């Protein structure tokens, strides 16, 4: 089944369109879901700063799960390319508390 988007009144088949990110990309969102723990934000921020040194406390938001077992952090970075994002993903997933990086 093809995905359809509406462009005004014209329907356009978008099944063959690839999502493309143009680099550098400001405010690129990286979401990290992890089991909650002491010093977790500091540890994840340190990891993020290796790949995106511009990260500050204002660049991150946090939200706890309803049972406070997990926490999701949303970091906004300047994404410079696919190599940076792949290395960042690898380093974040290496943290024992991290369950998912989106």
Number of C-alpha atoms within 10 A of each C-alpha: 4 9 10 11 12 10 8 7 6 8 10 13 12 12 11 8 8 7 6 6 11 10 12 11 13 12 12 16 17 18 17 20 20 22 16 17 11 7 9 16 17 11 13 19 21 14 16 20 15 14 19 19 13 12 18 13 10 8 14 17 13 13 12 15 12 8 7 10 11 17 20 20 20 18 22 20 22 17 21 16 13 11 10 13 15 11 13 20 18 11 15 21 16 11 14 9 16 19 15 13 17 9
